[in-house]
Amino acid sequence: MPVRRDRDDAVADQLERVAGAVRDGEATIYGYDVEYDPVPYESGSISYPGGWLEFRIEHDDEDQIRDEE
């Protein structure tokens, strides 16, 4: 499946660029939210030089979510 692999590689490359922009302070995380029902998850969005990314990350257990307020 070369087409699928190419698409996966392109998405992975873009996610690496977004992560780099977050680390370098070139991106901003908005609407960050932590919910615990029915499973612990984090959601929000990131504005970065290449566009906008929305995310939802589900966790296996609550220990993985750190509240850094």
N, C-alpha and C positions, 0 to 999 in steps of 0.2 A: 504494500500500500504506500507507494512513494508520495502520492498526493496528500494523504493523511499525515505522514511524517513531516512533509514540508510545512503544512499548516500548524502542526504541533510545535515545530521548531520556530516558526514565525511568532506564535503566541508566547512561547517561552522567552524568546529574545526580547519581545516587548515588555514582558513582566520584569525581566532583569533590568531594563532601562528605567521602568517605573521605580523599582526598588532602589536603584542607584540615585534617582532624583530625590527620593524620600531621604535617603542617607545624607545626601549632599545639601539638603535644605532647599532644593529647587522645586519641590512639590509640597502641597498642603493637604493634610488629611481633614476631611469635613464629616460632620454628622456621625462621629464615632459613637457607637452604642454597644453596650454589653447586656445581653438578655440571658436568663437562666431557664426559661420554660419554652418548649419541653426539654431542650438540651442546651447547655451553655454555648453561646455563639457571640461573635463580634460582627458588627456590620458598619458600613460607612462608605465613603467615597474619597477618591484622591484626584486632585487637580494637578496635572504635571505638564511640562512643556509640550508633550505630544498629544494631549487630550484629557479625557476624564475616565476614571475607572471606578466602578462600584464593586463592593466586595461583601461577602458573607462567609465567615470562617466558623465552622462548627468544631467543637472540641469534644474529646472523649470524656474528660472530667474537668471539674471546676478549677483544679490546681493549675491548669494551663493558662488561665486568664489572670493577668496581674492588673490590679487597679493602681495606677501610678499617680493618682491625684495628690 
